[in-house]
Amino acid sequence: MGDVLVRRGTVEDGRIAELVVDFHGLPKRTIDRDTALSWMRDGHSLVPVRAGVRLTALQLVEDPEGALWIRTDNAPTGEDSLPDIPPA
């Protein structure tokens, strides 16, 4: 398990379209929502970064129908949410 730093991200139609991420010492890469979900299920922490400051980690939140959403709060709403970071 490791920290994955989220440098940029885009939400389209209530779902994360892409995240630009990096690991210590490795080049940035762009991942999609399915990859983010997989990494989070595997125990990796996706931590948004803005101006060099680590923000609240992204969380998996289950809505009343059982769908998973990626958010920084625990609101069980039917959409993904990112903090104020630059778009991907």
Gaussian input, Z-matrix of N, CA and C with variables (Angstrom, degrees):
# hf/3-21g

backbone

0 1
 N
 C     1     B1
 C     2     B2     1     A1
 N     3     B3     2     A2     1     D1
 C     4     B4     3     A3     2     D2
 C     5     B5     4     A4     3     D3
 N     6     B6     5     A5     4     D4
 C     7     B7     6     A6     5     D5
 C     8     B8     7     A7     6     D6
 N     9     B9     8     A8     7     D7
 C    10    B10     9     A9     8     D8
 C    11    B11    10    A10     9     D9
 N    12    B12    11    A11    10    D10
 C    13    B13    12    A12    11    D11
 C    14    B14    13    A13    12    D12
 N    15    B15    14    A14    13    D13
 C    16    B16    15    A15    14    D14
 C    17    B17    16    A16    15    D15
 N    18    B18    17    A17    16    D16
 C    19    B19    18    A18    17    D17
 C    20    B20    19    A19    18    D18
 N    21    B21    20    A20    19    D19
 C    22    B22    21    A21    20    D20
 C    23    B23    22    A22    21    D21
 N    24    B24    23    A23    22    D22
 C    25    B25    24    A24    23    D23
 C    26    B26    25    A25    24    D24
 N    27    B27    26    A26    25    D25
 C    28    B28    27    A27    26    D26
 C    29    B29    28    A28    27    D27
 N    30    B30    29    A29    28    D28
 C    31    B31    30    A30    29    D29
 C    32    B32    31    A31    30    D30
 N    33    B33    32    A32    31    D31
 C    34    B34    33    A33    32    D32
 C    35    B35    34    A34    33    D33
 N    36    B36    35    A35    34    D34
 C    37    B37    36    A36    35    D35
 C    38    B38    37    A37    36    D36
 N    39    B39    38    A38    37    D37
 C    40    B40    39    A39    38    D38
 C    41    B41    40    A40    39    D39
 N    42    B42    41    A41    40    D40
 C    43    B43    42    A42    41    D41
 C    44    B44    43    A43    42    D42
 N    45    B45    44    A44    43    D43
 C    46    B46    45    A45    44    D44
 C    47    B47    46    A46    45    D45
 N    48    B48    47    A47    46    D46
 C    49    B49    48    A48    47    D47
 C    50    B50    49    A49    48    D48
 N    51    B51    50    A50    49    D49
 C    52    B52    51    A51    50    D50
 C    53    B53    52    A52    51    D51
 N    54    B54    53    A53    52    D52
 C    55    B55    54    A54    53    D53
 C    56    B56    55    A55    54    D54
 N    57    B57    56    A56    55    D55
 C    58    B58    57    A57    56    D56
 C    59    B59    58    A58    57    D57
 N    60    B60    59    A59    58    D58
 C    61    B61    60    A60    59    D59
 C    62    B62    61    A61    60    D60
 N    63    B63    62    A62    61    D61
 C    64    B64    63    A63    62    D62
 C    65    B65    64    A64    63    D63
 N    66    B66    65    A65    64    D64
 C    67    B67    66    A66    65    D65
 C    68    B68    67    A67    66    D66
 N    69    B69    68    A68    67    D67
 C    70    B70    69    A69    68    D68
 C    71    B71    70    A70    69    D69
 N    72    B72    71    A71    70    D70
 C    73    B73    72    A72    71    D71
 C    74    B74    73    A73    72    D72
 N    75    B75    74    A74    73    D73
 C    76    B76    75    A75    74    D74
 C    77    B77    76    A76    75    D75
 N    78    B78    77    A77    76    D76
 C    79    B79    78    A78    77    D77
 C    80    B80    79    A79    78    D78
 N    81    B81    80    A80    79    D79
 C    82    B82    81    A81    80    D80
 C    83    B83    82    A82    81    D81
 N    84    B84    83    A83    82    D82
 C    85    B85    84    A84    83    D83
 C    86    B86    85    A85    84    D84
 N    87    B87    86    A86    85    D85
 C    88    B88    87    A87    86    D86
 C    89    B89    88    A88    87    D87
 N    90    B90    89    A89    88    D88
 C    91    B91    90    A90    89    D89
 C    92    B92    91    A91    90    D90
 N    93    B93    92    A92    91    D91
 C    94    B94    93    A93    92    D92
 C    95    B95    94    A94    93    D93
 N    96    B96    95    A95    94    D94
 C    97    B97    96    A96    95    D95
 C    98    B98    97    A97    96    D96
 N    99    B99    98    A98    97    D97
 C   100   B100    99    A99    98    D98
 C   101   B101   100   A100    99    D99
 N   102   B102   101   A101   100   D100
 C   103   B103   102   A102   101   D101
 C   104   B104   103   A103   102   D102
 N   105   B105   104   A104   103   D103
 C   106   B106   105   A105   104   D104
 C   107   B107   106   A106   105   D105
 N   108   B108   107   A107   106   D106
 C   109   B109   108   A108   107   D107
 C   110   B110   109   A109   108   D108
 N   111   B111   110   A110   109   D109
 C   112   B112   111   A111   110   D110
 C   113   B113   112   A112   111   D111
 N   114   B114   113   A113   112   D112
 C   115   B115   114   A114   113   D113
 C   116   B116   115   A115   114   D114
 N   117   B117   116   A116   115   D115
 C   118   B118   117   A117   116   D116
 C   119   B119   118   A118   117   D117
 N   120   B120   119   A119   118   D118
 C   121   B121   120   A120   119   D119
 C   122   B122   121   A121   120   D120
 N   123   B123   122   A122   121   D121
 C   124   B124   123   A123   122   D122
 C   125   B125   124   A124   123   D123
 N   126   B126   125   A125   124   D124
 C   127   B127   126   A126   125   D125
 C   128   B128   127   A127   126   D126
 N   129   B129   128   A128   127   D127
 C   130   B130   129   A129   128   D128
 C   131   B131   130   A130   129   D129
 N   132   B132   131   A131   130   D130
 C   133   B133   132   A132   131   D131
 C   134   B134   133   A133   132   D132
 N   135   B135   134   A134   133   D133
 C   136   B136   135   A135   134   D134
 C   137   B137   136   A136   135   D135
 N   138   B138   137   A137   136   D136
 C   139   B139   138   A138   137   D137
 C   140   B140   139   A139   138   D138
 N   141   B141   140   A140   139   D139
 C   142   B142   141   A141   140   D140
 C   143   B143   142   A142   141   D141
 N   144   B144   143   A143   142   D142
 C   145   B145   144   A144   143   D143
 C   146   B146   145   A145   144   D144
 N   147   B147   146   A146   145   D145
 C   148   B148   147   A147   146   D146
 C   149   B149   148   A148   147   D147
 N   150   B150   149   A149   148   D148
 C   151   B151   150   A150   149   D149
 C   152   B152   151   A151   150   D150
 N   153   B153   152   A152   151   D151
 C   154   B154   153   A153   152   D152
 C   155   B155   154   A154   153   D153
 N   156   B156   155   A155   154   D154
 C   157   B157   156   A156   155   D155
 C   158   B158   157   A157   156   D156
 N   159   B159   158   A158   157   D157
 C   160   B160   159   A159   158   D158
 C   161   B161   160   A160   159   D159
 N   162   B162   161   A161   160   D160
 C   163   B163   162   A162   161   D161
 C   164   B164   163   A163   162   D162
 N   165   B165   164   A164   163   D163
 C   166   B166   165   A165   164   D164
 C   167   B167   166   A166   165   D165
 N   168   B168   167   A167   166   D166
 C   169   B169   168   A168   167   D167
 C   170   B170   169   A169   168   D168
 N   171   B171   170   A170   169   D169
 C   172   B172   171   A171   170   D170
 C   173   B173   172   A172   171   D171
 N   174   B174   173   A173   172   D172
 C   175   B175   174   A174   173   D173
 C   176   B176   175   A175   174   D174
 N   177   B177   176   A176   175   D175
 C   178   B178   177   A177   176   D176
 C   179   B179   178   A178   177   D177
 N   180   B180   179   A179   178   D178
 C   181   B181   180   A180   179   D179
 C   182   B182   181   A181   180   D180
 N   183   B183   182   A182   181   D181
 C   184   B184   183   A183   182   D182
 C   185   B185   184   A184   183   D183
 N   186   B186   185   A185   184   D184
 C   187   B187   186   A186   185   D185
 C   188   B188   187   A187   186   D186
 N   189   B189   188   A188   187   D187
 C   190   B190   189   A189   188   D188
 C   191   B191   190   A190   189   D189
 N   192   B192   191   A191   190   D190
 C   193   B193   192   A192   191   D191
 C   194   B194   193   A193   192   D192
 N   195   B195   194   A194   193   D193
 C   196   B196   195   A195   194   D194
 C   197   B197   196   A196   195   D195
 N   198   B198   197   A197   196   D196
 C   199   B199   198   A198   197   D197
 C   200   B200   199   A199   198   D198
 N   201   B201   200   A200   199   D199
 C   202   B202   201   A201   200   D200
 C   203   B203   202   A202   201   D201
 N   204   B204   203   A203   202   D202
 C   205   B205   204   A204   203   D203
 C   206   B206   205   A205   204   D204
 N   207   B207   206   A206   205   D205
 C   208   B208   207   A207   206   D206
 C   209   B209   208   A208   207   D207
 N   210   B210   209   A209   208   D208
 C   211   B211   210   A210   209   D209
 C   212   B212   211   A211   210   D210
 N   213   B213   212   A212   211   D211
 C   214   B214   213   A213   212   D212
 C   215   B215   214   A214   213   D213
 N   216   B216   215   A215   214   D214
 C   217   B217   216   A216   215   D215
 C   218   B218   217   A217   216   D216
 N   219   B219   218   A218   217   D217
 C   220   B220   219   A219   218   D218
 C   221   B221   220   A220   219   D219
 N   222   B222   221   A221   220   D220
 C   223   B223   222   A222   221   D221
 C   224   B224   223   A223   222   D222
 N   225   B225   224   A224   223   D223
 C   226   B226   225   A225   224   D224
 C   227   B227   226   A226   225   D225
 N   228   B228   227   A227   226   D226
 C   229   B229   228   A228   227   D227
 C   230   B230   229   A229   228   D228
 N   231   B231   230   A230   229   D229
 C   232   B232   231   A231   230   D230
 C   233   B233   232   A232   231   D231
 N   234   B234   233   A233   232   D232
 C   235   B235   234   A234   233   D233
 C   236   B236   235   A235   234   D234
 N   237   B237   236   A236   235   D235
 C   238   B238   237   A237   236   D236
 C   239   B239   238   A238   237   D237
 N   240   B240   239   A239   238   D238
 C   241   B241   240   A240   239   D239
 C   242   B242   241   A241   240   D240
 N   243   B243   242   A242   241   D241
 C   244   B244   243   A243   242   D242
 C   245   B245   244   A244   243   D243
 N   246   B246   245   A245   244   D244
 C   247   B247   246   A246   245   D245
 C   248   B248   247   A247   246   D246
 N   249   B249   248   A248   247   D247
 C   250   B250   249   A249   248   D248
 C   251   B251   250   A250   249   D249
 N   252   B252   251   A251   250   D250
 C   253   B253   252   A252   251   D251
 C   254   B254   253   A253   252   D252
 N   255   B255   254   A254   253   D253
 C   256   B256   255   A255   254   D254
 C   257   B257   256   A256   255   D255
 N   258   B258   257   A257   256   D256
 C   259   B259   258   A258   257   D257
 C   260   B260   259   A259   258   D258
 N   261   B261   260   A260   259   D259
 C   262   B262   261   A261   260   D260
 C   263   B263   262   A262   261   D261

   B1=1.4433
   B2=1.5271
   B3=1.3170
   B4=1.4460
   B5=1.5083
   B6=1.3170
   B7=1.4530
   B8=1.5172
   B9=1.3087
   B10=1.4570
   B11=1.5251
   B12=1.3250
   B13=1.4586
   B14=1.5149
   B15=1.3197
   B16=1.4646
   B17=1.5232
   B18=1.3366
   B19=1.4649
   B20=1.5240
   B21=1.3254
   B22=1.4680
   B23=1.5228
   B24=1.3255
   B25=1.4506
   B26=1.5061
   B27=1.3242
   B28=1.4577
   B29=1.5216
   B30=1.3431
   B31=1.4626
   B32=1.5123
   B33=1.3293
   B34=1.4660
   B35=1.5195
   B36=1.2990
   B37=1.4718
   B38=1.5255
   B39=1.3422
   B40=1.4508
   B41=1.5086
   B42=1.3320
   B43=1.4731
   B44=1.5198
   B45=1.3204
   B46=1.4542
   B47=1.5188
   B48=1.3213
   B49=1.4706
   B50=1.5138
   B51=1.3440
   B52=1.4634
   B53=1.5152
   B54=1.3204
   B55=1.4531
   B56=1.5178
   B57=1.3226
   B58=1.4575
   B59=1.5233
   B60=1.3248
   B61=1.4649
   B62=1.5163
   B63=1.3355
   B64=1.4627
   B65=1.5126
   B66=1.3182
   B67=1.4533
   B68=1.5235
   B69=1.2942
   B70=1.4612
   B71=1.5351
   B72=1.3346
   B73=1.4608
   B74=1.5157
   B75=1.3275
   B76=1.4557
   B77=1.5224
   B78=1.3390
   B79=1.4702
   B80=1.5308
   B81=1.3276
   B82=1.4642
   B83=1.5243
   B84=1.3162
   B85=1.4645
   B86=1.5128
   B87=1.3115
   B88=1.4606
   B89=1.5180
   B90=1.3408
   B91=1.4635
   B92=1.5230
   B93=1.3262
   B94=1.4562
   B95=1.5287
   B96=1.3034
   B97=1.4685
   B98=1.5277
   B99=1.3226
   B100=1.4638
   B101=1.5273
   B102=1.3206
   B103=1.4623
   B104=1.5219
   B105=1.3391
   B106=1.4637
   B107=1.5340
   B108=1.3308
   B109=1.4719
   B110=1.5161
   B111=1.3194
   B112=1.4643
   B113=1.5244
   B114=1.3175
   B115=1.4646
   B116=1.5208
   B117=1.3397
   B118=1.4614
   B119=1.5240
   B120=1.3182
   B121=1.4737
   B122=1.5233
   B123=1.3499
   B124=1.4651
   B125=1.5215
   B126=1.3288
   B127=1.4555
   B128=1.5154
   B129=1.3230
   B130=1.4662
   B131=1.5225
   B132=1.3227
   B133=1.4618
   B134=1.5193
   B135=1.3240
   B136=1.4571
   B137=1.5212
   B138=1.3299
   B139=1.4604
   B140=1.5268
   B141=1.3265
   B142=1.4625
   B143=1.5288
   B144=1.3379
   B145=1.4553
   B146=1.5217
   B147=1.3498
   B148=1.4548
   B149=1.5210
   B150=1.3379
   B151=1.4719
   B152=1.5235
   B153=1.3403
   B154=1.4591
   B155=1.5144
   B156=1.3312
   B157=1.4666
   B158=1.5225
   B159=1.3286
   B160=1.4624
   B161=1.5273
   B162=1.3285
   B163=1.4592
   B164=1.5274
   B165=1.3119
   B166=1.4632
   B167=1.5242
   B168=1.3147
   B169=1.4588
   B170=1.5299
   B171=1.3195
   B172=1.4654
   B173=1.5226
   B174=1.3251
   B175=1.4541
   B176=1.5165
   B177=1.3194
   B178=1.4665
   B179=1.5233
   B180=1.3119
   B181=1.4673
   B182=1.5279
   B183=1.3197
   B184=1.4616
   B185=1.5249
   B186=1.3417
   B187=1.4665
   B188=1.5327
   B189=1.3350
   B190=1.4619
   B191=1.5305
   B192=1.3388
   B193=1.4684
   B194=1.5256
   B195=1.3344
   B196=1.4599
   B197=1.5151
   B198=1.3253
   B199=1.4688
   B200=1.5241
   B201=1.3417
   B202=1.4606
   B203=1.5170
   B204=1.3275
   B205=1.4544
   B206=1.5180
   B207=1.3146
   B208=1.4576
   B209=1.5236
   B210=1.3403
   B211=1.4640
   B212=1.5222
   B213=1.3318
   B214=1.4599
   B215=1.5248
   B216=1.3187
   B217=1.4610
   B218=1.5300
   B219=1.2765
   B220=1.4719
   B221=1.5141
   B222=1.3307
   B223=1.4596
   B224=1.5289
   B225=1.3221
   B226=1.4632
   B227=1.5344
   B228=1.3245
   B229=1.4568
   B230=1.5128
   B231=1.2932
   B232=1.4530
   B233=1.5131
   B234=1.3341
   B235=1.4606
   B236=1.5272
   B237=1.3338
   B238=1.4634
   B239=1.5244
   B240=1.3227
   B241=1.4554
   B242=1.5265
   B243=1.3261
   B244=1.4560
   B245=1.5231
   B246=1.3399
   B247=1.4584
   B248=1.5265
   B249=1.2780
   B250=1.4724
   B251=1.5307
   B252=1.3379
   B253=1.4606
   B254=1.5192
   B255=1.3425
   B256=1.4667
   B257=1.5343
   B258=1.3207
   B259=1.4635
   B260=1.5159
   B261=1.3191
   B262=1.4745
   B263=1.5084
   A1=108.53
   A2=114.84
   A3=118.53
   A4=111.69
   A5=113.91
   A6=120.08
   A7=109.81
   A8=115.62
   A9=123.35
   A10=105.32
   A11=116.90
   A12=120.24
   A13=109.69
   A14=116.16
   A15=122.78
   A16=107.46
   A17=116.35
   A18=121.50
   A19=112.37
   A20=116.15
   A21=121.56
   A22=107.71
   A23=115.60
   A24=119.19
   A25=112.16
   A26=114.57
   A27=121.09
   A28=109.49
   A29=115.24
   A30=122.35
   A31=107.03
   A32=116.24
   A33=122.16
   A34=108.81
   A35=116.84
   A36=122.50
   A37=112.31
   A38=116.25
   A39=120.55
   A40=115.78
   A41=117.77
   A42=121.51
   A43=109.57
   A44=115.22
   A45=118.86
   A46=108.56
   A47=116.59
   A48=121.51
   A49=109.64
   A50=116.09
   A51=119.36
   A52=110.26
   A53=113.69
   A54=122.20
   A55=107.84
   A56=116.95
   A57=121.77
   A58=105.79
   A59=116.43
   A60=122.15
   A61=110.42
   A62=115.01
   A63=119.11
   A64=110.27
   A65=113.49
   A66=123.88
   A67=106.73
   A68=117.39
   A69=120.85
   A70=110.80
   A71=115.08
   A72=120.68
   A73=116.33
   A74=117.94
   A75=120.70
   A76=109.85
   A77=117.52
   A78=119.22
   A79=111.95
   A80=115.29
   A81=120.64
   A82=109.76
   A83=115.33
   A84=121.04
   A85=108.94
   A86=116.25
   A87=122.35
   A88=108.29
   A89=115.47
   A90=120.78
   A91=109.13
   A92=115.45
   A93=120.87
   A94=109.95
   A95=115.87
   A96=121.66
   A97=111.81
   A98=117.19
   A99=119.53
   A100=111.48
   A101=116.97
   A102=120.50
   A103=110.25
   A104=117.24
   A105=120.50
   A106=110.59
   A107=116.81
   A108=120.32
   A109=111.07
   A110=117.03
   A111=121.58
   A112=111.06
   A113=116.70
   A114=119.91
   A115=110.95
   A116=117.52
   A117=120.23
   A118=110.60
   A119=118.01
   A120=121.15
   A121=110.76
   A122=116.49
   A123=121.13
   A124=112.49
   A125=117.53
   A126=121.51
   A127=115.78
   A128=117.96
   A129=119.77
   A130=110.06
   A131=115.78
   A132=121.68
   A133=108.77
   A134=117.44
   A135=122.47
   A136=106.79
   A137=115.35
   A138=121.42
   A139=109.83
   A140=117.90
   A141=120.19
   A142=110.83
   A143=115.26
   A144=121.52
   A145=108.12
   A146=115.95
   A147=120.97
   A148=107.85
   A149=116.28
   A150=122.02
   A151=111.39
   A152=116.27
   A153=121.44
   A154=115.51
   A155=117.95
   A156=122.05
   A157=109.40
   A158=115.24
   A159=120.68
   A160=108.95
   A161=116.63
   A162=122.70
   A163=109.51
   A164=116.69
   A165=122.04
   A166=110.23
   A167=115.94
   A168=121.27
   A169=111.15
   A170=115.36
   A171=120.71
   A172=108.55
   A173=115.98
   A174=122.12
   A175=110.29
   A176=115.86
   A177=120.72
   A178=107.41
   A179=116.24
   A180=122.00
   A181=107.93
   A182=116.08
   A183=120.65
   A184=109.57
   A185=116.30
   A186=119.68
   A187=109.53
   A188=118.44
   A189=120.47
   A190=114.68
   A191=117.61
   A192=120.12
   A193=112.35
   A194=117.90
   A195=121.27
   A196=114.94
   A197=118.53
   A198=121.18
   A199=109.61
   A200=116.21
   A201=121.48
   A202=110.94
   A203=114.60
   A204=122.04
   A205=108.85
   A206=116.26
   A207=122.50
   A208=107.24
   A209=115.89
   A210=120.85
   A211=109.75
   A212=116.34
   A213=120.68
   A214=111.78
   A215=116.32
   A216=120.34
   A217=107.02
   A218=116.65
   A219=120.01
   A220=112.92
   A221=117.36
   A222=120.54
   A223=110.05
   A224=117.61
   A225=120.84
   A226=112.57
   A227=116.13
   A228=121.16
   A229=110.03
   A230=117.12
   A231=122.82
   A232=114.31
   A233=117.12
   A234=119.34
   A235=109.96
   A236=114.54
   A237=120.82
   A238=108.22
   A239=115.25
   A240=120.51
   A241=109.08
   A242=115.58
   A243=121.75
   A244=108.39
   A245=116.90
   A246=118.54
   A247=109.90
   A248=116.68
   A249=122.21
   A250=109.85
   A251=116.31
   A252=122.74
   A253=106.95
   A254=117.79
   A255=119.20
   A256=112.30
   A257=117.40
   A258=119.97
   A259=111.58
   A260=115.97
   A261=121.00
   A262=110.02
   D1=145.27
   D2=-179.82
   D3=-155.47
   D4=168.91
   D5=175.23
   D6=-84.79
   D7=129.65
   D8=174.19
   D9=-110.48
   D10=118.03
   D11=-178.40
   D12=-86.33
   D13=125.87
   D14=-179.87
   D15=-95.59
   D16=110.12
   D17=-176.04
   D18=-89.30
   D19=-36.35
   D20=179.98
   D21=-147.95
   D22=159.62
   D23=178.35
   D24=-164.94
   D25=155.61
   D26=-179.81
   D27=-133.04
   D28=132.79
   D29=173.41
   D30=-110.95
   D31=127.22
   D32=177.55
   D33=-126.80
   D34=129.30
   D35=179.64
   D36=52.97
   D37=39.19
   D38=175.58
   D39=80.67
   D40=6.23
   D41=179.36
   D42=-131.08
   D43=143.39
   D44=175.55
   D45=-62.55
   D46=125.49
   D47=177.57
   D48=-87.64
   D49=-46.83
   D50=178.49
   D51=-158.89
   D52=152.80
   D53=175.59
   D54=-127.72
   D55=135.97
   D56=172.36
   D57=-97.76
   D58=118.79
   D59=-172.06
   D60=-127.29
   D61=162.07
   D62=169.93
   D63=-148.79
   D64=158.05
   D65=174.72
   D66=-114.27
   D67=157.95
   D68=178.97
   D69=-54.96
   D70=121.41
   D71=174.57
   D72=81.95
   D73=0.09
   D74=179.98
   D75=-115.89
   D76=153.57
   D77=179.66
   D78=-66.99
   D79=156.40
   D80=176.38
   D81=-62.66
   D82=151.27
   D83=174.06
   D84=-143.57
   D85=158.84
   D86=179.43
   D87=-105.42
   D88=130.40
   D89=177.77
   D90=-122.31
   D91=160.37
   D92=177.17
   D93=-99.85
   D94=179.17
   D95=-177.17
   D96=-61.89
   D97=-42.49
   D98=-179.06
   D99=-61.20
   D100=-40.08
   D101=177.81
   D102=-66.18
   D103=-43.14
   D104=177.96
   D105=-59.12
   D106=-45.58
   D107=178.22
   D108=-59.98
   D109=-44.16
   D110=-179.68
   D111=-61.87
   D112=-46.90
   D113=-179.88
   D114=-63.40
   D115=-40.69
   D116=179.73
   D117=-66.10
   D118=-39.32
   D119=177.13
   D120=-64.11
   D121=-30.73
   D122=178.47
   D123=-78.77
   D124=-2.94
   D125=174.96
   D126=100.32
   D127=4.02
   D128=176.79
   D129=-75.91
   D130=145.44
   D131=176.59
   D132=-95.78
   D133=124.20
   D134=174.11
   D135=-98.07
   D136=112.67
   D137=-172.29
   D138=-116.39
   D139=109.15
   D140=176.51
   D141=-63.22
   D142=143.99
   D143=178.95
   D144=-128.04
   D145=131.45
   D146=176.29
   D147=-130.71
   D148=122.97
   D149=179.58
   D150=53.04
   D151=39.52
   D152=177.21
   D153=80.32
   D154=0.31
   D155=-178.91
   D156=-104.42
   D157=128.13
   D158=177.55
   D159=-74.18
   D160=128.67
   D161=179.71
   D162=-99.34
   D163=-176.24
   D164=178.34
   D165=-60.07
   D166=131.98
   D167=-179.05
   D168=-62.45
   D169=149.49
   D170=174.65
   D171=-70.87
   D172=146.91
   D173=-178.31
   D174=-128.43
   D175=154.25
   D176=170.06
   D177=-89.55
   D178=125.27
   D179=-179.32
   D180=-122.77
   D181=129.14
   D182=179.13
   D183=-94.69
   D184=132.21
   D185=177.87
   D186=-87.83
   D187=174.04
   D188=-177.55
   D189=-58.04
   D190=-25.21
   D191=178.63
   D192=-87.43
   D193=-1.81
   D194=178.33
   D195=93.99
   D196=1.47
   D197=178.06
   D198=-76.96
   D199=147.79
   D200=178.51
   D201=-98.27
   D202=139.15
   D203=178.96
   D204=-130.59
   D205=150.57
   D206=-179.82
   D207=-102.39
   D208=119.54
   D209=-175.00
   D210=-146.94
   D211=168.47
   D212=173.06
   D213=-104.00
   D214=0.20
   D215=174.65
   D216=-123.84
   D217=-178.36
   D218=-179.35
   D219=-101.38
   D220=17.00
   D221=-178.24
   D222=-67.45
   D223=121.31
   D224=-178.28
   D225=-82.44
   D226=51.97
   D227=179.52
   D228=-91.17
   D229=161.41
   D230=-175.87
   D231=-86.14
   D232=49.65
   D233=176.02
   D234=-161.01
   D235=153.23
   D236=174.41
   D237=-78.18
   D238=158.80
   D239=179.25
   D240=-147.98
   D241=137.90
   D242=175.25
   D243=-119.55
   D244=151.28
   D245=173.26
   D246=-69.83
   D247=-179.43
   D248=-179.03
   D249=-72.81
   D250=86.18
   D251=174.91
   D252=-124.34
   D253=159.90
   D254=-178.76
   D255=-60.59
   D256=150.42
   D257=176.85
   D258=-69.16
   D259=151.27
   D260=179.49
   D261=-74.68

